[in-house]
């Protein structure tokens, strides 16, 4: 069973930066995409950013220009660099890895809290 372990969350003032990391407990074959999602209190989980096996990235409009997703294929690790953080970025951030044919394997991390104070 694959586990995704996230780190890097915490409390930061508005305008500050954080870098989230997510590492898989073992190698995953056939990764199609890796990504980050977030869920704020009382809201649905939403996509933040994704990166495909080919390196193509996609960002939510709310984070474009402030967040950068990257990956280290040798370590099965995905990162999220978050700059110019805003209070509305406060949420639990989850990493996700989709692998296999038609992305039938869908792995999720346990979540890491990011709190941005005003």
Backbone as a printed PyTorch tensor [residue, N CA C, xyz], in Angstrom:
tensor([[[  0.8430,  -1.1900,   0.0000],
         [  0.0000,   0.0000,   0.0000],
         [  0.8820,   1.2440,   0.0000]],

        [[  0.6150,   2.1530,  -0.8930],
         [  1.3910,   3.3790,  -0.9960],
         [  0.8590,   4.4150,  -0.0270]],

        [[  1.7620,   5.0520,   0.6770],
         [  1.3960,   6.1700,   1.5380],
         [  2.0790,   7.4270,   1.0320]],

        [[  1.3620,   8.5230,   1.0820],
         [  1.9210,   9.8200,   0.7260],
         [  2.0870,  10.6170,   2.0070]],

        [[  3.3010,  11.0970,   2.2260],
         [  3.6140,  11.8210,   3.4560],
         [  3.9040,  13.2760,   3.1100]],

        [[  3.0610,  14.1630,   3.6330],
         [  3.2090,  15.5910,   3.3720],
         [  3.9530,  16.2700,   4.5160]],

        [[  4.6150,  17.3430,   4.1860],
         [  5.2970,  18.1530,   5.2050],
         [  5.3950,  19.5850,   4.7030]],

        [[  5.6960,  20.4890,   5.6270],
         [  5.9410,  21.8740,   5.2470],
         [  4.8340,  22.8440,   5.5770]],

        [[  3.7020,  22.3550,   6.0610],
         [  2.6360,  23.2650,   6.4290],
         [  2.9620,  24.0170,   7.7070]],

        [[  2.1140,  24.9900,   8.0230],
         [  2.3460,  25.7560,   9.2500],
         [  1.6080,  27.0670,   9.2270]],

        [[  2.0230,  27.9300,  10.1350],
         [  1.4260,  29.2540,  10.2880],
         [  2.3790,  30.2990,   9.7200]],

        [[  1.8480,  31.1770,   8.8820],
         [  2.6700,  32.2160,   8.2690],
         [  1.8450,  33.4790,   8.1430]],

        [[  2.5060,  34.6210,   8.1630],
         [  1.8180,  35.8910,   7.9890],
         [  1.5210,  36.1340,   6.5120]],

        [[  0.5120,  36.9120,   6.2690],
         [  0.1740,  37.2770,   4.8910],
         [  1.4050,  37.8820,   4.2050]],

        [[  1.6060,  37.4720,   2.9590],
         [  2.7770,  37.9120,   2.2180],
         [  3.9680,  36.9850,   2.3400]],

        [[  3.8820,  36.0430,   3.2450],
         [  4.9830,  35.1140,   3.4590],
         [  4.9530,  33.9420,   2.5020]],

        [[  5.8810,  33.0110,   2.7360],
         [  6.0360,  31.8540,   1.8550],
         [  6.1120,  30.5620,   2.6650]],

        [[  5.6800,  29.4960,   2.0180],
         [  5.8370,  28.1440,   2.5390],
         [  6.1090,  27.2110,   1.3750]],

        [[  6.8120,  26.1140,   1.6510],
         [  7.0140,  25.0990,   0.6280],
         [  6.5340,  23.7600,   1.1680]],

        [[  5.5610,  23.1870,   0.4870],
         [  5.0350,  21.8840,   0.8510],
         [  5.7530,  20.7880,   0.0740]],

        [[  5.9460,  19.6620,   0.7420],
         [  6.5480,  18.4990,   0.0960],
         [  5.6480,  17.2910,   0.3110]],

        [[  5.6790,  16.3810,  -0.6410],
         [  4.8890,  15.1620,  -0.5310],
         [  5.6980,  14.0300,  -1.1270]],

        [[  6.0290,  13.0480,  -0.3070],
         [  6.8400,  11.9260,  -0.7590],
         [  6.0660,  10.6230,  -0.6530]],

        [[  6.1990,   9.7970,  -1.6710],
         [  5.5610,   8.4860,  -1.6440],
         [  6.4260,   7.5080,  -0.8610]],

        [[  5.7770,   6.5870,  -0.1780],
         [  6.4950,   5.6380,   0.6720],
         [  7.2860,   4.6120,  -0.1320]],

        [[  6.9490,   4.4700,  -1.4010],
         [  7.6940,   3.5680,  -2.2880],
         [  7.5310,   4.0530,  -3.7170]],

        [[  8.3120,   3.4940,  -4.5930],
         [  8.2190,   3.8720,  -5.9970],
         [  6.8480,   3.5210,  -6.5610]],

        [[  6.3580,   4.4020,  -7.3960],
         [  5.0640,   4.2080,  -8.0460],
         [  5.2830,   4.1240,  -9.5440]],

        [[  4.8070,   3.0600, -10.1270],
         [  4.9730,   2.8610, -11.5680],
         [  3.8180,   3.5020, -12.3280]],

        [[  4.1700,   4.1640, -13.4210],
         [  3.1320,   4.6820, -14.3040],
         [  2.3860,   5.8920, -13.7840]],

        [[  3.1360,   6.8040, -13.1580],
         [  2.4860,   8.0200, -12.6720],
         [  2.0220,   8.8630, -13.8500]],

        [[  0.7760,   9.2810, -13.8110],
         [  0.2340,  10.1590, -14.8500],
         [  0.3000,  11.6170, -14.4280]],

        [[ -0.0330,  11.8640, -13.1850],
         [ -0.0320,  13.2420, -12.7040],
         [  0.1340,  13.2620, -11.1980]],

        [[  0.7110,  14.3530, -10.7280],
         [  0.8390,  14.6090,  -9.2930],
         [  0.2430,  15.9860,  -9.0480]],

        [[ -0.3400,  16.1680,  -7.8850],
         [ -0.9780,  17.4530,  -7.6770],
         [ -1.2360,  17.7780,  -6.2310]],

        [[ -1.7180,  18.9780,  -6.0390],
         [ -2.0940,  19.4850,  -4.7220],
         [ -3.5290,  19.9970,  -4.7800]],

        [[ -4.2750,  19.6730,  -3.7440],
         [ -5.6410,  20.1470,  -3.5720],
         [ -5.7300,  20.7620,  -2.1830]],

        [[ -6.7750,  21.5390,  -1.9560],
         [ -6.9520,  22.1210,  -0.6270],
         [ -8.4280,  22.1730,  -0.2670]],

        [[ -8.6620,  22.1840,   1.0340],
         [-10.0300,  22.2550,   1.5370],
         [-10.0680,  23.1890,   2.7330]],

        [[-10.7970,  24.2660,   2.5650],
         [-10.9890,  25.2220,   3.6490],
         [-12.2320,  24.8220,   4.4460]],

        [[-12.3360,  25.2760,   5.6910],
         [-13.5020,  24.9220,   6.5130],
         [-14.8070,  25.3110,   5.8310]],

        [[-15.7380,  24.3700,   5.7590],
         [-17.0400,  24.6410,   5.1830],
         [-17.0750,  24.6890,   3.6750]],

        [[-15.9340,  24.3600,   3.0330],
         [-15.8850,  24.4080,   1.5700],
         [-15.4930,  23.0540,   1.0090]],

        [[-15.7510,  22.8760,  -0.2730],
         [-15.3690,  21.6400,  -0.9300],
         [-13.8810,  21.6520,  -1.2530]],

        [[-13.3380,  20.4410,  -1.3850],
         [-11.9350,  20.3310,  -1.7920],
         [-11.8020,  20.8600,  -3.2150]],

        [[-10.7380,  21.6260,  -3.4440],
         [-10.5290,  22.2110,  -4.7540],
         [ -9.1060,  21.9740,  -5.2410]],

        [[ -8.9580,  21.9450,  -6.5560],
         [ -7.6390,  21.7810,  -7.1410],
         [ -6.8210,  23.0430,  -6.9510]],

        [[ -5.5580,  22.8540,  -6.6090],
         [ -4.6240,  23.9820,  -6.5030],
         [ -3.6850,  23.9720,  -7.7050]],

        [[ -3.0290,  22.8300,  -7.9260],
         [ -2.0690,  22.7290,  -9.0280],
         [ -1.8060,  21.2710,  -9.3340]],

        [[ -1.5220,  20.9920, -10.6090],
         [ -1.1490,  19.6530, -11.0120],
         [  0.0300,  19.7100, -11.9680]],

        [[  0.7640,  18.5980, -12.0350],
         [  1.8730,  18.4760, -12.9740],
         [  1.8340,  17.0660, -13.5440]],

        [[  1.8880,  16.9750, -14.8710],
         [  1.8010,  15.6720, -15.5120],
         [  3.1730,  15.0190, -15.5910]],

        [[  3.1700,  13.7710, -16.0560],
         [  4.4320,  13.0620, -16.2110],
         [  5.3290,  13.7440, -17.2320]],

        [[  4.7100,  14.4760, -18.1410],
         [  5.4890,  15.1930, -19.1420],
         [  5.9280,  16.5690, -18.7090]],

        [[  5.4980,  16.9700, -17.5250],
         [  5.9240,  18.2540, -16.9830],
         [  4.9560,  19.3990, -17.2080]],

        [[  3.8190,  19.1230, -17.8320],
         [  2.8290,  20.1850, -18.0270],
         [  2.1610,  20.5150, -16.6950]],

        [[  1.9700,  21.8040, -16.4550],
         [  1.3900,  22.2480, -15.1900],
         [  0.0490,  22.9300, -15.4140]],

        [[ -0.7550,  22.8940, -14.3660],
         [ -2.0600,  23.5390, -14.3900],
         [ -2.2990,  24.1260, -13.0050]],

        [[ -2.7980,  25.3470, -12.9580],
         [ -3.0080,  26.0330, -11.6920],
         [ -4.4280,  26.5820, -11.5990]],

        [[ -4.9310,  26.6160, -10.3900],
         [ -6.1680,  27.3340, -10.1400],
         [ -5.9120,  28.8190, -10.3850]],

        [[ -6.9170,  29.5190, -10.8930],
         [ -6.7390,  30.9410, -11.1820],
         [ -6.3210,  31.7140,  -9.9330]],

        [[ -6.8040,  31.2960,  -8.7900],
         [ -6.5470,  32.0240,  -7.5520],
         [ -5.0900,  31.9630,  -7.0970]],

        [[ -4.3170,  31.0330,  -7.6350],
         [ -2.9330,  30.8860,  -7.1950],
         [ -1.9220,  31.1450,  -8.3080]],

        [[ -2.3970,  31.3800,  -9.5160],
         [ -1.4770,  31.6130, -10.6290],
         [ -0.5740,  32.7930, -10.3390]],

        [[  0.7110,  32.6020, -10.6320],
         [  1.6810,  33.6570, -10.3960],
         [  2.2190,  33.6990,  -8.9850]],

        [[  1.6110,  32.9440,  -8.0720],
         [  2.0750,  32.9250,  -6.6770],
         [  2.5910,  31.5420,  -6.2660]],

        [[  1.9860,  30.5050,  -6.7810],
         [  2.3620,  29.1310,  -6.4200],
         [  3.0750,  28.4590,  -7.5920]],

        [[  4.0150,  27.5740,  -7.2650],
         [  4.7230,  26.8130,  -8.2850],
         [  4.7910,  25.3490,  -7.8690]],

        [[  4.3280,  24.4750,  -8.7490],
         [  4.3950,  23.0450,  -8.4900],
         [  5.5960,  22.4640,  -9.2270]],

        [[  6.2630,  21.5240,  -8.5920],
         [  7.4060,  20.8680,  -9.2230],
         [  7.4660,  19.4270,  -8.7170]],

        [[  8.3020,  18.6300,  -9.3600],
         [  8.3800,  17.2280,  -8.9760],
         [  9.7970,  16.7150,  -9.1440]],

        [[ 10.1180,  15.7100,  -8.3580],
         [ 11.3940,  15.0090,  -8.4740],
         [ 11.0460,  13.5570,  -8.7720]],

        [[ 11.1780,  13.1710, -10.0270],
         [ 10.7740,  11.8210, -10.4180],
         [ 11.6140,  10.7510,  -9.7380]],

        [[ 12.8600,  11.0650,  -9.4480],
         [ 13.7320,  10.0560,  -8.8380],
         [ 13.3230,   9.7600,  -7.4100]],

        [[ 12.6040,  10.6850,  -6.7950],
         [ 12.2090,  10.5150,  -5.3940],
         [ 10.7070,  10.3470,  -5.2370]],

        [[  9.9770,  10.3070,  -6.3610],
         [  8.4960,  10.2430,  -6.2900],
         [  7.9760,  11.3070,  -5.3330]],

        [[  8.4920,  12.5050,  -5.4930],
         [  8.1420,  13.6090,  -4.6020],
         [  7.6000,  14.7660,  -5.4130]],

        [[  6.5860,  15.4110,  -4.8670],
         [  6.0210,  16.6050,  -5.4920],
         [  6.0780,  17.7470,  -4.4870]],

        [[  6.3310,  18.9350,  -4.9920],
         [  6.4820,  20.1150,  -4.1510],
         [  5.4690,  21.1870,  -4.5530]],

        [[  5.1820,  22.0610,  -3.5900],
         [  4.3650,  23.2330,  -3.8900],
         [  5.0010,  24.4300,  -3.1910]],

        [[  5.6060,  25.2950,  -3.9710],
         [  6.1680,  26.5360,  -3.4450],
         [  5.0620,  27.5790,  -3.4480]],

        [[  4.7780,  28.1210,  -2.2780],
         [  3.6940,  29.0940,  -2.1430],
         [  4.2650,  30.4180,  -1.6860]],

        [[  4.1340,  31.4280,  -2.5170],
         [  4.6230,  32.7740,  -2.2140],
         [  3.4590,  33.7400,  -2.1310]],

        [[  3.7200,  34.8830,  -1.5550],
         [  2.6960,  35.9300,  -1.4390],
         [  1.3910,  35.3600,  -0.8940]],

        [[  1.4940,  34.6270,   0.1790],
         [  0.3200,  33.9570,   0.7340],
         [ -0.6990,  34.9620,   1.2530]],

        [[ -1.9570,  34.5840,   1.1110],
         [ -3.0790,  35.4120,   1.5420],
         [ -3.9060,  34.6450,   2.5820]],

        [[ -4.6420,  35.3440,   3.4220],
         [ -5.4890,  34.6420,   4.3960],
         [ -6.4410,  33.6490,   3.7380]],

        [[ -6.8860,  33.9420,   2.5430],
         [ -7.8110,  33.0330,   1.8510],
         [ -7.1420,  31.7560,   1.3620]],

        [[ -5.8320,  31.6610,   1.4880],
         [ -5.1250,  30.4210,   1.1700],
         [ -5.1680,  29.4410,   2.3480]],

        [[ -5.6690,  29.8900,   3.4670],
         [ -5.7680,  29.0200,   4.6330],
         [ -6.6440,  27.8130,   4.3360]],

        [[ -6.0910,  26.6250,   4.5590],
         [ -6.8040,  25.3860,   4.2480],
         [ -5.9310,  24.1990,   4.6380]],

        [[ -6.5230,  23.0270,   4.5720],
         [ -5.7450,  21.7980,   4.6450],
         [ -5.3640,  21.4400,   3.2100]],

        [[ -4.0770,  21.2380,   2.9900],
         [ -3.5680,  20.9360,   1.6580],
         [ -3.2800,  19.4380,   1.5510]],

        [[ -3.7540,  18.8460,   0.4770],
         [ -3.6020,  17.4140,   0.2480],
         [ -2.8180,  17.1740,  -1.0420]],

        [[ -1.8820,  16.2470,  -1.0000],
         [ -1.2270,  15.8640,  -2.2450],
         [ -1.9270,  14.6470,  -2.8300]],

        [[ -1.7740,  14.4940,  -4.1180],
         [ -2.4800,  13.4490,  -4.8550],
         [ -1.5820,  12.9190,  -5.9690]],

        [[ -1.5910,  11.6180,  -6.1640],
         [ -0.8710,  11.0020,  -7.2700],
         [ -1.8320,  10.0700,  -7.9980]],

        [[ -1.9150,  10.2490,  -9.2880],
         [ -2.7500,   9.3900, -10.1270],
         [ -1.8160,   8.5460, -11.0020]],

        [[ -2.0530,   7.2550, -11.0110],
         [ -1.1680,   6.3540, -11.7430],
         [ -1.9600,   5.2290, -12.3880]],

        [[ -1.2920,   4.5670, -13.3400],
         [ -1.9040,   3.4250, -13.9890],
         [ -2.8200,   3.8130, -15.1320]],

        [[ -3.2920,   2.7670, -15.8410],
         [ -4.1920,   2.9990, -16.9580],
         [ -5.4530,   3.7180, -16.5060]],

        [[ -5.7900,   4.7920, -17.2160],
         [ -6.9560,   5.6260, -16.8990],
         [ -6.8930,   6.1540, -15.4570]],

        [[ -5.6710,   6.2580, -14.9370],
         [ -5.4400,   6.7720, -13.5730],
         [ -6.2830,   6.0180, -12.5610]],

        [[ -6.3140,   4.6970, -12.7020],
         [ -7.1350,   3.9130, -11.7960],
         [ -6.6060,   3.8700, -10.3710]],

        [[ -5.3150,   4.1840, -10.2100],
         [ -4.7600,   4.2740,  -8.8670],
         [ -4.7300,   5.7530,  -8.4670]],

        [[ -5.3890,   6.0440,  -7.3740],
         [ -5.6000,   7.4240,  -6.9420],
         [ -5.2020,   7.5210,  -5.4850]],

        [[ -3.9980,   8.0400,  -5.2430],
         [ -3.4400,   8.0850,  -3.8970],
         [ -3.5690,   9.4940,  -3.3180]],

        [[ -3.8530,   9.5310,  -2.0150],
         [ -4.0010,  10.8220,  -1.3260],
         [ -3.1580,  10.8350,  -0.0520]],

        [[ -2.6240,  12.0070,   0.2460],
         [ -1.9460,  12.1920,   1.5110],
         [ -2.9490,  12.4900,   2.6130]],

        [[ -2.4460,  12.5970,   3.8270],
         [ -3.3150,  12.8040,   4.9820],
         [ -3.6710,  14.2750,   5.1800]],

        [[ -2.9740,  15.1480,   4.4930],
         [ -3.2580,  16.5750,   4.5920],
         [ -2.3160,  17.2940,   5.5400]],

        [[ -2.0040,  18.5280,   5.2030],
         [ -1.1810,  19.3680,   6.0660],
         [ -1.8340,  20.7470,   6.1530]],

        [[ -1.8940,  21.2760,   7.3610],
         [ -2.5910,  22.5460,   7.5810],
         [ -1.6970,  23.7210,   7.1940]],

        [[ -2.2660,  24.6330,   6.4370],
         [ -1.6150,  25.9100,   6.1320],
         [ -2.5380,  27.0110,   6.6410]],

        [[ -2.0010,  27.8400,   7.5140],
         [ -2.7590,  28.9400,   8.0840],
         [ -2.0330,  30.2430,   7.8000]],

        [[ -2.7320,  31.1750,   7.1700],
         [ -2.1490,  32.4780,   6.8370],
         [ -2.8670,  33.5440,   7.6470]],

        [[ -2.1290,  34.2220,   8.4860],
         [ -2.7160,  35.2560,   9.3350],
         [ -2.6220,  36.6090,   8.6460]],

        [[ -3.5930,  37.4490,   8.9300],
         [ -3.6290,  38.7900,   8.3010],
         [ -2.8730,  39.8000,   9.1310]]])
